[in-house]
Structures are given as C-alpha cells and as structure tokens.
C-alpha cells in the first residue's frame, strides 16, 4: 500500500469519525479542538549491520463537548520504511471490536482511542476504547494487565504506545469514606500482539515457547483466541484510598491472560503447537508513600491457573497459581537527578521439579536520570537484570528539548546473556536509535 494512499485513508477515517462530533456541536457554537503528535524512530542493528526499523507515527486527536460530557477520538497512522518488525498479515489477536482497518508489513491505520466521559457528583464514566493503568511498577508489569500489549519491539517501545486500547465500560464511584471504587466491564477480547516469525523479537526462549525437536516436523496452529463478546468478557474492580500518607489500592480482575499457553499435540508424525488463552483470577494490591527525599512503592499480585513451561513430555506445561511482587525505592535528594531501584519476584506455588524456569525468579531494575541546561537536556540509564538467568537489558538515552514542542532523542538497547533467557534470547537484536517527537 503506497504511503499517499495510507495517508488519504487516515484522513478519510479521521474526518468520518469527527463529522458526527462536529455536527452535534454546531448548534451549541462549539468547535472540536484538534491536536497531533508526530514521532519518528530509526533503529540500526549494529551486530547484523542492517536497519531494524524506520518508523513514522502520526496520532491525530480531537476533543469536543458532546451531550452532557466530553468526547475524545485518536487516530493513528504508522508507516515503517523497513518491514522486519511487522507482520505480513493482520495478527489474529484482535477481538471483533478492535480489528485494525488497514494493515500490511509497512504499517497500519487504526482507531487508537475513542471514548466519551461523563461525570456527576458521585460517578465518573468513561465509555469506549481506552487505556487503563493499574499498579506502581516501572519497566515490567504486575498489575498493569488490563490492556494487552504489542511486543513488536518486545518491551522497548513506550508503554503508552505499545498498550492495545480496549472497548470497555469504566466507572469510578466516589464513596462516602473518600475512597474510590473503579468498576470495569471489558467485552473487547483482544490479546497480546506477539512478534512474528523472522522478526528480531520473535519469542524463542524455552521459558516461554515449546522447543523444536530435530527431525520432527512442527506446525503452528492458529490461536484458539476468545472471540465471544459477552461470554468472553473481562471484569475488574479496584478500590483506592489515601490513608495517613499512603496511596493504597486493592485490585481484582477476572480475565483471559493475554499471554498464550503453547500446548503441543502429536498428529501422526507431526507435532501441532496450539496457542490457547486461559482464564485467571488476579488479586492484587499496591502502596506508595513519600518519606522526605525517598518514595517507597510496593505491588503484590496473586494469579490463579497460570501455565508454566516444563521439561515433561507433551503438552509440556503445567497449571499452578503464582505470586508476584515488586518493591521500589525512588530518591530525589540530588539536584536535577532521579534514581529508582526495583526488585521484582515471581513464585510458582506448590512443589514442581520439571519447571523450565526457576520456581522463584528475581529481577532487578535500576533507573538513573539527570537533567541539564534548564531541564532541556535529559540523560538516562535503565538497567534490567535477571538474577536467575544472568541476562538483562541496558538502555542509555539522551533526550533534548530542541523547541517547546519538539524533542530529539538518541538511545541504545543492548541485550546480554544466555539465549535461553527472557532478555538473552534477543542478544542479536542490539541496536542504536535516533528520532524525534513533535507536537503540533
């Protein structure tokens, strides 16, 4: 698809979505406000000496009063001069409500978000396609699992961009004790978008996917994804309150886990690998408090019926509950600097001898940021390291605020460790990147 045709389609879809909003406001003499954000990123894989991506992403956002509330529509056009990160066909991971309208290996055009907000004295409503963020963790996710994620760039893309917005009903109810109860009904059955075969970020670690047996033909069957809008809906509750300096939350989510369970079955002499999606109950809590220059953060999650890779014969996975936690400590006592440290831990309940991964896994993160030149220049370094597999990720970045609405960015992403690890599997995907973000 030529880029001019994609731009024309984007404009047509944006205008067709916007026209009803405009016409409904003409009588009220209100005109929607329109803003845009243009991002560009070029990445070069210096190990394989080839370009990894040349992304140009345009978000068009319209906001207007609508009825007794406010409406927001965001359209996204993404074009990539390379095709190494993109599927040749639209991935079979989007629910019936969220199918991408136009998609090919050089980009896509989609309705990113579309929601209507309405508030009263006691209830705030947001109805439509949106993102919901739970939890206090940075870099890795525990409670932040409402929206699925695109793993086109593994976890290297900004979470706001990689989250897949869902159609849902989101109600936040102010209670008499100053607490807030959030109620979510999510009929959108979209799941994670995984990197496709031959992509630099295609999953290959035995911790996640079945391994190919030499001499045995393997066929990857189409995913058995949830598709029924009502029956396969997710449901969530979150109670939050500020008590004696603590921001506290208690969370519950009944959902299909967005990570597929890879089951393997013999069909004659061929092994069929079937990605399936399973239900889980998630119970969690988060807490944060500031003590002078220090901020303490904690997050806890308990998940039922999670599936884990094993060394046992086919199907090669077992079902067990799982605990996950993160403890974080942030320091802002130095001028123009910010330091954050986190300890992530996950633990499979029960006694299991055939797990591919350790029954208890520990990951550390370290983030340092420093600003210069009246906060127009920011240097940062993010480090993620697995204590169990001795692999990790290093991410230095420089961001320069060249104009009030224009940032220039240079960064590097270096994976290290054994190829069997979560990070080490991408050891050959190291890259340097440069780009910009321009709002207008």
C-alpha positions in Angstrom: 0.0 0.0 0.0 1.5 3.3 -1.1 2.1 5.9 1.7 0.0 8.5 -0.1 -3.0 6.1 -0.1 -2.5 5.3 3.6 -2.5 9.0 4.4 -5.6 9.5 2.4 -7.3 6.6 4.2 -6.2 8.0 7.5 -7.7 11.5 6.7 -10.9 9.9 5.4 -11.4 7.8 8.5 -10.5 10.6 10.9 -12.9 13.0 9.2 -15.7 10.4 9.1 -15.3 9.9 12.8 -15.1 13.6 13.5 -18.0 14.8 11.4 -20.7 13.5 13.8 -18.9 15.2 16.7 -18.8 18.5 14.7 -22.4 18.4 13.6 -23.6 17.7 17.1 -21.9 20.8 18.4 -22.8 23.3 15.6 -26.0 24.3 17.4 -24.0 24.9 20.6 -21.4 27.0 18.7 -18.6 24.7 19.8 -15.7 23.6 17.6 -13.7 20.5 18.5 -10.0 21.1 19.4 -7.6 19.1 17.2 -4.0 18.3 18.1 -1.4 16.0 16.6 1.8 14.2 17.6 4.3 13.1 15.1 7.0 10.6 16.1 9.9 9.2 14.2 12.4 6.5 15.1 15.2 4.9 13.1 17.0 1.9 14.6 20.1 0.2 13.3 21.2 -3.3 14.3 25.0 -2.8 14.6 25.6 -6.6 15.1 23.9 -7.7 11.9 24.7 -4.4 10.1 21.2 -3.6 8.9 18.4 -1.3 9.6 15.8 -2.6 12.0 13.1 0.0 11.7 12.3 3.4 10.2 9.0 4.3 11.9 6.9 7.4 11.3 3.9 7.5 13.6 1.2 10.2 13.5 -1.5 10.5 16.1 -4.5 12.8 15.4 -6.6 13.7 18.4 -10.0 15.5 18.5 -11.7 16.7 21.7 -15.1 18.2 22.0 -18.1 18.6 24.3 -20.7 16.0 23.5 -24.1 15.9 25.2 -23.5 16.3 28.9 -19.9 15.1 28.6 -16.7 15.3 26.6 -15.7 13.1 23.7 -12.1 12.1 22.5 -11.1 10.4 19.3 -7.5 9.4 18.5 -6.5 8.1 15.1 -3.1 6.5 14.5 -1.1 6.1 11.3 2.1 4.1 11.5 4.4 3.7 8.5 7.7 1.8 8.5 10.3 2.0 5.8 11.5 -1.4 6.8 9.4 -4.5 7.3 11.4 -6.5 9.8 9.2 -5.7 12.8 5.8 -6.0 11.1 3.5 -9.0 10.3 2.8 -9.8 6.7 -0.9 -10.1 7.6 -3.0 -8.6 10.4 -2.4 -10.6 13.5 -5.2 -12.9 14.8 -5.1 -11.3 18.2 -7.6 -8.5 18.0 -11.2 -9.0 19.1 -14.2 -8.4 16.8 -14.5 -4.8 18.2 -10.9 -3.8 17.6 -9.9 -5.1 14.2 -7.3 -2.8 12.5 -8.9 -1.3 9.4 -5.8 -1.3 7.2 -2.6 -3.3 7.9 0.4 -4.5 6.0 4.1 -5.1 6.6 4.9 -1.5 6.1 2.4 -0.1 8.7 -1.2 0.2 9.7 -4.1 2.6 10.1 -6.3 2.3 13.2 -8.8 4.0 15.5 -6.5 4.3 18.5 -8.9 5.5 21.2 -12.5 6.7 21.2 -14.3 7.4 24.4 -17.0 9.6 26.0 -16.5 11.0 29.5 -19.4 12.0 31.8 -19.3 12.9 35.5 -21.7 13.5 38.3 -21.2 14.3 42.0 -20.5 10.6 42.7 -19.6 8.8 39.5 -17.2 9.4 36.7 -17.9 7.4 33.5 -15.6 6.8 30.6 -17.2 4.7 27.8 -15.4 3.5 24.7 -11.9 2.4 23.6 -9.3 3.4 26.1 -6.3 2.5 28.3 -6.4 1.7 32.0 -3.2 1.6 34.1 -3.0 -0.2 37.4 -0.1 -0.6 39.7 3.1 1.2 40.8 5.8 -0.8 38.9 8.0 0.6 36.1 9.7 -1.4 33.3 7.9 -4.7 34.0 4.2 -5.3 34.6 2.4 -7.0 37.6 -1.0 -5.3 37.9 -0.8 -3.3 34.7 -2.5 -6.1 32.7 -5.9 -4.6 31.8 -4.8 -3.7 28.2 -2.8 -6.2 26.1 0.5 -5.1 24.6 2.2 -5.1 21.3 5.5 -7.0 21.6 6.6 -5.9 18.1 9.6 -4.3 19.9 9.5 -6.6 22.9 9.4 -4.1 25.9 11.5 -1.4 24.1 8.6 0.7 23.0 6.9 3.2 25.3 4.1 1.5 27.2 1.6 4.2 26.3 2.3 3.4 22.6 2.6 -0.4 23.0 -0.6 -0.9 25.0 -3.6 -2.0 22.9 -6.6 0.1 23.9 -9.8 -1.8 24.5 -13.5 -1.1 24.2 -14.9 -1.1 27.8 -17.2 0.5 30.3 -15.1 2.3 33.0 -16.9 3.7 36.1 -15.2 5.3 39.1 -17.5 5.7 42.1 -16.7 8.1 44.9 -17.6 6.5 48.2 -18.6 8.2 51.4 -15.3 7.4 53.1 -13.3 9.3 50.4 -12.4 6.0 48.8 -12.9 5.3 45.1 -14.3 2.1 43.6 -13.5 1.5 39.9 -15.7 -1.0 38.0 -14.6 -2.3 34.6 -16.5 -4.3 32.1 -14.4 -5.3 29.1 -16.2 -7.0 26.2 -13.2 -6.4 23.9 -11.3 -9.8 23.6 -8.1 -8.5 22.1 -4.9 -10.2 23.3 -1.1 -9.6 23.1 0.3 -8.9 19.6 3.5 -11.1 19.5 6.4 -10.5 17.2 6.1 -12.7 14.0 8.5 -15.3 12.8 11.7 -13.8 11.3 11.3 -10.7 13.4 14.2 -9.7 15.6 11.9 -10.0 18.6 10.2 -13.3 17.8 10.0 -15.4 21.0 12.4 -18.3 21.2 13.2 -18.8 24.9 12.3 -22.3 26.2 10.9 -20.4 29.2 8.1 -19.3 27.0 7.6 -21.5 24.0 8.0 -25.2 23.1 11.3 -26.1 21.5 11.7 -27.7 18.1 12.7 -31.4 18.2 15.2 -32.2 15.5 13.7 -34.5 12.8 10.1 -33.9 14.0 8.0 -31.6 11.8 6.3 -28.9 13.8 3.1 -27.0 12.7 2.0 -23.8 14.5 -1.8 -23.9 14.6 -3.9 -20.7 14.5 -4.5 -19.4 18.1 -7.6 -20.5 19.9 -8.4 -16.9 21.0 -11.5 -15.8 22.9 -13.9 -14.2 20.4 -17.4 -14.1 22.1 -18.1 -10.5 23.0 -20.3 -11.2 26.1 -19.3 -14.7 27.2 -15.5 -14.0 27.0 -15.7 -10.5 28.6 -13.3 -9.5 31.4 -14.4 -7.9 34.6 -12.4 -5.8 37.1 -12.7 -4.0 40.4 -10.2 -1.6 42.0 -10.7 0.1 45.4 -8.2 3.0 46.1 -7.9 5.4 49.0 -5.3 7.8 50.5 -4.8 6.9 54.2 -2.2 8.6 56.5 0.1 9.5 53.7 -0.3 6.1 51.9 -1.8 5.7 48.4 -3.4 2.3 48.6 -5.2 0.1 46.1 -6.9 -3.3 46.2 -7.5 -4.9 42.8 -9.4 -7.8 41.3 -9.5 -8.9 37.7 -11.3 -11.9 36.1 -9.8 -12.2 32.7 -8.3 -14.2 29.9 -4.5 -14.0 30.4 -3.2 -12.2 27.3 -0.1 -14.5 27.1 -0.9 -17.6 25.1 -0.4 -21.1 26.5 1.6 -23.2 24.0 0.3 -26.7 24.0 1.8 -29.4 21.8 0.0 -32.5 20.4 1.0 -35.3 18.1 -0.9 -35.6 14.8 0.6 -38.7 13.3 4.3 -37.9 12.9 3.7 -34.1 13.1 3.7 -32.0 16.3 0.9 -29.4 16.3 1.7 -26.4 18.6 -1.5 -24.7 19.6 -1.6 -21.3 21.3 -4.5 -21.1 23.7 -5.8 -18.5 26.1 -6.9 -19.4 29.7 -8.9 -17.7 32.3 -7.4 -16.5 35.6 -8.4 -14.6 38.7 -6.0 -11.9 39.7 -6.0 -10.5 43.2 -3.6 -7.6 43.9 -2.6 -4.6 45.9 -0.3 -1.6 45.6 1.0 1.0 48.0 3.2 4.1 47.9 4.4 6.8 50.3 6.9 9.6 50.4 9.5 10.0 53.2 11.4 13.1 52.6 13.6 12.6 49.5 12.6 9.0 49.3 9.5 7.3 47.9 8.6 3.7 48.7 6.5 1.7 46.3 5.2 -1.9 46.6 3.0 -4.1 44.5 1.6 -7.6 45.0 -0.3 -9.9 42.7 -1.7 -13.4 43.1 -2.9 -15.2 40.0 -4.8 -18.5 39.7 -4.4 -21.1 36.9 -1.2 -19.7 35.3 0.6 -22.1 32.9 4.3 -22.7 33.0 6.7 -24.5 30.6 8.1 -27.8 31.8 10.6 -30.4 30.6 7.9 -33.1 30.9 6.5 -34.9 27.7 3.8 -33.3 25.7 1.9 -31.0 26.2 4.9 -29.5 28.1 3.2 -27.2 30.6 1.6 -27.3 34.0 -1.1 -25.3 35.7 -0.3 -23.6 39.0 -1.0 -20.4 40.9 1.6 -17.7 41.1 2.7 -14.9 43.4 4.4 -11.8 42.0 5.7 -8.8 43.9 7.8 -5.7 43.4 9.4 -3.4 45.9 10.6 0.0 44.6 12.6 2.9 46.2 13.0 6.3 44.5 15.4 9.0 45.5 15.2 12.7 44.5 17.6 14.2 47.1 20.2 15.3 44.5 19.6 18.4 42.4 18.3 17.7 38.9 18.6 13.9 39.4 16.3 11.0 39.9 17.2 7.4 41.0 14.9 4.4 41.1 15.6 0.8 42.2 13.1 -2.1 42.0 13.2 -5.8 43.0 10.7 -8.0 41.1 10.0 -11.5 42.2 7.6 -14.2 41.0 7.0 -17.6 42.6 5.1 -20.6 41.4 3.1 -22.2 44.3 3.5 -25.9 45.2 6.4 -28.3 44.6 7.4 -28.8 40.9 10.6 -30.5 39.7 10.1 -30.2 35.9 9.8 -26.4 35.5 12.0 -25.0 32.8 12.3 -21.8 34.8 13.2 -21.5 38.5 10.3 -21.9 40.8 11.2 -18.5 42.2 12.5 -15.8 39.8 14.1 -12.5 40.7 14.8 -9.5 38.5 16.4 -6.1 39.5 15.9 -2.8 37.8 17.9 0.5 38.1 17.0 3.8 36.6 19.1 7.0 36.7 18.0 10.3 35.2 19.8 13.7 35.2 18.8 17.0 33.6 21.0 19.8 32.3 20.6 23.2 30.6 17.4 24.3 32.5 15.9 20.8 32.1 16.1 20.8 28.3 18.7 18.0 28.2 18.0 14.7 29.9 20.4 11.8 30.2 19.0 8.4 31.5 20.1 4.9 32.0 17.8 1.9 32.6 19.2 -1.5 33.6 17.2 -4.7 33.9 18.9 -7.8 35.2 17.7 -11.4 35.9 19.4 -12.9 38.9 18.3 -16.4 37.9 19.4 -16.4 34.3 22.2 -13.8 34.4 20.8 -11.9 31.4 19.4 -8.4 31.1 19.0 -5.2 29.2 20.9 -1.9 29.2 19.2 1.3 27.8 21.1 4.6 27.8 19.1 7.5 26.3 19.6 11.2 25.6 16.6 13.5 25.1 16.9 17.1 24.0 14.0 19.6 24.1 15.1 21.5 21.0 11.9 23.5 20.9 8.9 23.7 23.3 7.0 21.2 21.2 10.0 19.2 19.6 12.2 16.7 21.4 15.2 15.0 19.7 16.1 11.5 21.0 19.2 9.2 20.7 19.2 5.9 22.5 20.8 2.4 22.5 19.4 -1.0 23.5 21.8 -3.8 24.4 20.7 -7.3 25.4 23.1 -9.7 27.1 23.1 -13.2 28.5 22.3 -16.8 27.5 19.9 -17.2 24.6 17.6 -19.3 26.8 16.8 -16.3 29.0 13.9 -13.8 28.6 16.4 -11.0 27.7 19.2 -13.1 26.3 17.0 -14.5 23.6 17.3 -11.1 21.9 21.1 -10.9 22.2 21.4 -10.4 18.4 18.8 -7.6 18.3 21.0 -4.9 19.9 20.5 -1.5 18.3 21.1 2.2 18.3 18.2 4.6 17.6 17.5 8.2 16.8 14.3 10.1 16.3 12.1 13.0 17.3 8.7 13.7 18.9 6.9 16.8 17.5 3.5 18.0 18.9 1.5 20.5 16.8 
